[in-house]
Amino acid sequence: MLCGGNNDPSDRFPEVTAEVERPAYDSLGMQTGGIRRVDPPQLEHGMWGAGPTPAPRGGEPLAPRRPDYAAIQSSREFAELRSRLRRFVFPMTFVFLSWYLTFVLLAAYAHDFMGTQVFGLITVGMLLGLAQFVTTLAITLTYNRYAKRKLDPQVNLVRTQAGVGPA
């Protein structure tokens, strides 16, 4: 409201308030100097208020089903998912860091080599520096392909067995 009335958004939008102390306002929207406490809304249907689970015939709504994270973590399928992820991430990290540190060491200690002109004003150092970007793009595309082929099917299996994914 622009002309008078209460301009405190917690009164107009109670669902966006949080447990904080807010300044009190008078009827013109001016701070009165006092502080009033605003309590958060009580969500009845989980953290995001997604809604209740449909009720059985003639009964009360059921509470939303929460995944059993301990059971998921201890499952063979989840262990396989982590193993597949590690099989890609650790070797690729080692390869990229080795390549990057080689570039840094060459730039620091092999000035003559890095300054060698390949064609025109383009040097070996410039080409190796640009190759860092190309390598990053290649690793990203390779991971994307690996995830689609090896990780995503395993994630779907874990979700299905946990009862939170497509059946």
C-alpha beads as a LAMMPS data file, in Angstrom:
LAMMPS data file: protein, C-alpha beads

167 atoms
166 bonds

1 atom types
1 bond types

-500.0 500.0 xlo xhi
-500.0 500.0 ylo yhi
-500.0 500.0 zlo zhi

Masses

1 110.0

Atoms # bond

1 1 1 0.000 0.000 0.000
2 1 1 1.389 3.319 -0.943
3 1 1 -0.985 5.624 0.934
4 1 1 -1.250 4.739 4.606
5 1 1 -2.032 1.349 6.029
6 1 1 0.427 -1.240 7.146
7 1 1 3.408 -1.549 4.807
8 1 1 4.928 -4.485 6.636
9 1 1 5.256 -7.279 4.033
10 1 1 4.944 -9.942 6.730
11 1 1 1.262 -9.041 7.130
12 1 1 0.549 -9.262 3.398
13 1 1 2.768 -12.276 2.674
14 1 1 3.005 -14.389 5.824
15 1 1 4.523 -17.320 3.954
16 1 1 7.729 -15.396 3.219
17 1 1 8.468 -14.326 6.760
18 1 1 11.135 -15.904 8.877
19 1 1 11.829 -15.897 12.558
20 1 1 13.447 -12.484 12.745
21 1 1 12.905 -9.292 14.579
22 1 1 11.386 -6.590 12.403
23 1 1 10.801 -2.916 13.136
24 1 1 7.232 -2.045 14.082
25 1 1 5.366 0.411 11.818
26 1 1 2.561 2.835 12.500
27 1 1 -0.481 3.298 10.264
28 1 1 1.495 5.529 7.855
29 1 1 4.234 3.009 7.407
30 1 1 6.728 4.876 9.555
31 1 1 8.952 2.979 11.961
32 1 1 7.815 3.473 15.528
33 1 1 11.138 2.513 17.060
34 1 1 9.733 -0.633 18.623
35 1 1 10.548 -4.171 17.575
36 1 1 7.987 -6.910 17.110
37 1 1 8.714 -10.590 16.681
38 1 1 7.540 -12.351 13.538
39 1 1 7.311 -16.119 13.779
40 1 1 7.901 -18.308 10.737
41 1 1 4.939 -20.042 9.162
42 1 1 4.427 -23.631 10.166
43 1 1 4.755 -25.787 7.085
44 1 1 2.536 -28.789 7.413
45 1 1 3.716 -30.652 4.338
46 1 1 7.484 -30.858 4.431
47 1 1 10.200 -28.338 3.913
48 1 1 8.900 -26.918 0.650
49 1 1 5.209 -27.212 1.401
50 1 1 4.730 -29.560 -1.513
51 1 1 1.413 -30.772 -0.198
52 1 1 0.190 -33.792 1.657
53 1 1 0.211 -37.317 0.392
54 1 1 -3.274 -38.122 -0.919
55 1 1 -5.555 -39.509 1.757
56 1 1 -6.844 -43.044 1.667
57 1 1 -10.604 -43.285 1.216
58 1 1 -12.349 -41.447 3.990
59 1 1 -9.188 -40.955 6.031
60 1 1 -6.776 -38.235 7.001
61 1 1 -3.962 -37.280 4.611
62 1 1 -0.827 -39.321 5.112
63 1 1 2.431 -37.657 6.045
64 1 1 4.857 -37.318 3.139
65 1 1 7.200 -40.264 2.810
66 1 1 10.821 -39.386 3.471
67 1 1 13.704 -41.371 1.957
68 1 1 15.694 -43.582 4.329
69 1 1 19.090 -42.039 3.703
70 1 1 20.976 -44.530 5.864
71 1 1 19.511 -47.444 3.908
72 1 1 20.291 -45.730 0.600
73 1 1 23.879 -45.072 1.626
74 1 1 24.422 -48.675 2.747
75 1 1 22.890 -50.197 -0.409
76 1 1 24.991 -52.039 -2.975
77 1 1 23.556 -49.867 -5.760
78 1 1 24.661 -46.627 -4.082
79 1 1 28.136 -48.074 -3.495
80 1 1 28.299 -48.915 -7.205
81 1 1 27.253 -45.349 -8.086
82 1 1 30.025 -43.884 -5.928
83 1 1 32.509 -46.338 -7.403
84 1 1 31.576 -45.357 -10.963
85 1 1 31.929 -41.679 -10.099
86 1 1 35.343 -42.218 -8.515
87 1 1 36.537 -44.258 -11.506
88 1 1 36.109 -41.160 -13.646
89 1 1 36.865 -38.295 -11.266
90 1 1 40.134 -39.397 -9.678
91 1 1 42.054 -40.382 -12.831
92 1 1 40.774 -37.351 -14.747
93 1 1 41.729 -35.023 -11.883
94 1 1 45.217 -36.544 -11.779
95 1 1 45.670 -36.192 -15.546
96 1 1 44.464 -32.588 -15.636
97 1 1 46.485 -31.451 -12.610
98 1 1 49.605 -33.094 -14.042
99 1 1 49.045 -31.325 -17.360
100 1 1 48.351 -27.989 -15.633
101 1 1 51.393 -28.197 -13.344
102 1 1 53.589 -29.125 -16.326
103 1 1 52.363 -25.978 -18.073
104 1 1 53.057 -23.847 -14.981
105 1 1 56.541 -25.301 -14.524
106 1 1 57.366 -24.786 -18.201
107 1 1 56.149 -21.186 -17.989
108 1 1 58.249 -20.585 -14.878
109 1 1 61.497 -22.324 -15.834
110 1 1 61.591 -22.932 -19.601
111 1 1 61.378 -19.386 -20.919
112 1 1 63.292 -20.121 -24.105
113 1 1 61.096 -23.119 -24.948
114 1 1 57.843 -21.293 -24.158
115 1 1 59.016 -18.277 -26.158
116 1 1 59.778 -20.301 -29.270
117 1 1 57.821 -18.887 -32.177
118 1 1 55.717 -21.462 -33.991
119 1 1 54.353 -19.198 -36.722
120 1 1 54.246 -15.435 -36.821
121 1 1 53.974 -14.060 -33.296
122 1 1 52.375 -17.241 -31.947
123 1 1 54.606 -18.985 -29.405
124 1 1 54.641 -22.441 -27.840
125 1 1 53.543 -20.864 -24.536
126 1 1 50.493 -19.293 -26.154
127 1 1 49.490 -22.573 -27.770
128 1 1 49.938 -24.508 -24.519
129 1 1 47.942 -21.848 -22.641
130 1 1 45.078 -22.129 -25.137
131 1 1 45.329 -25.897 -24.885
132 1 1 44.402 -25.563 -21.191
133 1 1 40.995 -24.213 -22.241
134 1 1 40.587 -26.903 -24.882
135 1 1 41.462 -29.565 -22.299
136 1 1 38.897 -28.182 -19.859
137 1 1 36.198 -28.273 -22.532
138 1 1 37.182 -31.811 -23.542
139 1 1 37.032 -33.028 -19.935
140 1 1 33.618 -31.411 -19.485
141 1 1 32.218 -33.042 -22.621
142 1 1 33.767 -36.389 -21.702
143 1 1 32.249 -36.250 -18.215
144 1 1 28.852 -35.328 -19.648
145 1 1 28.954 -38.365 -21.939
146 1 1 30.208 -40.629 -19.134
147 1 1 27.501 -39.408 -16.753
148 1 1 24.732 -40.048 -19.285
149 1 1 25.984 -43.551 -20.045
150 1 1 27.237 -44.779 -16.650
151 1 1 26.002 -42.558 -13.818
152 1 1 22.454 -41.521 -14.735
153 1 1 21.125 -45.085 -15.104
154 1 1 22.608 -45.962 -11.715
155 1 1 21.129 -42.813 -10.129
156 1 1 17.712 -43.783 -11.494
157 1 1 18.108 -47.274 -10.044
158 1 1 19.004 -45.888 -6.605
159 1 1 16.072 -43.453 -6.726
160 1 1 13.637 -46.161 -7.778
161 1 1 14.744 -48.488 -4.996
162 1 1 14.456 -45.628 -2.501
163 1 1 10.931 -44.940 -3.687
164 1 1 11.599 -41.372 -4.780
165 1 1 12.182 -41.823 -8.486
166 1 1 10.262 -43.103 -11.458
167 1 1 9.020 -46.616 -10.925

Bonds

1 1 1 2
2 1 2 3
3 1 3 4
4 1 4 5
5 1 5 6
6 1 6 7
7 1 7 8
8 1 8 9
9 1 9 10
10 1 10 11
11 1 11 12
12 1 12 13
13 1 13 14
14 1 14 15
15 1 15 16
16 1 16 17
17 1 17 18
18 1 18 19
19 1 19 20
20 1 20 21
21 1 21 22
22 1 22 23
23 1 23 24
24 1 24 25
25 1 25 26
26 1 26 27
27 1 27 28
28 1 28 29
29 1 29 30
30 1 30 31
31 1 31 32
32 1 32 33
33 1 33 34
34 1 34 35
35 1 35 36
36 1 36 37
37 1 37 38
38 1 38 39
39 1 39 40
40 1 40 41
41 1 41 42
42 1 42 43
43 1 43 44
44 1 44 45
45 1 45 46
46 1 46 47
47 1 47 48
48 1 48 49
49 1 49 50
50 1 50 51
51 1 51 52
52 1 52 53
53 1 53 54
54 1 54 55
55 1 55 56
56 1 56 57
57 1 57 58
58 1 58 59
59 1 59 60
60 1 60 61
61 1 61 62
62 1 62 63
63 1 63 64
64 1 64 65
65 1 65 66
66 1 66 67
67 1 67 68
68 1 68 69
69 1 69 70
70 1 70 71
71 1 71 72
72 1 72 73
73 1 73 74
74 1 74 75
75 1 75 76
76 1 76 77
77 1 77 78
78 1 78 79
79 1 79 80
80 1 80 81
81 1 81 82
82 1 82 83
83 1 83 84
84 1 84 85
85 1 85 86
86 1 86 87
87 1 87 88
88 1 88 89
89 1 89 90
90 1 90 91
91 1 91 92
92 1 92 93
93 1 93 94
94 1 94 95
95 1 95 96
96 1 96 97
97 1 97 98
98 1 98 99
99 1 99 100
100 1 100 101
101 1 101 102
102 1 102 103
103 1 103 104
104 1 104 105
105 1 105 106
106 1 106 107
107 1 107 108
108 1 108 109
109 1 109 110
110 1 110 111
111 1 111 112
112 1 112 113
113 1 113 114
114 1 114 115
115 1 115 116
116 1 116 117
117 1 117 118
118 1 118 119
119 1 119 120
120 1 120 121
121 1 121 122
122 1 122 123
123 1 123 124
124 1 124 125
125 1 125 126
126 1 126 127
127 1 127 128
128 1 128 129
129 1 129 130
130 1 130 131
131 1 131 132
132 1 132 133
133 1 133 134
134 1 134 135
135 1 135 136
136 1 136 137
137 1 137 138
138 1 138 139
139 1 139 140
140 1 140 141
141 1 141 142
142 1 142 143
143 1 143 144
144 1 144 145
145 1 145 146
146 1 146 147
147 1 147 148
148 1 148 149
149 1 149 150
150 1 150 151
151 1 151 152
152 1 152 153
153 1 153 154
154 1 154 155
155 1 155 156
156 1 156 157
157 1 157 158
158 1 158 159
159 1 159 160
160 1 160 161
161 1 161 162
162 1 162 163
163 1 163 164
164 1 164 165
165 1 165 166
166 1 166 167
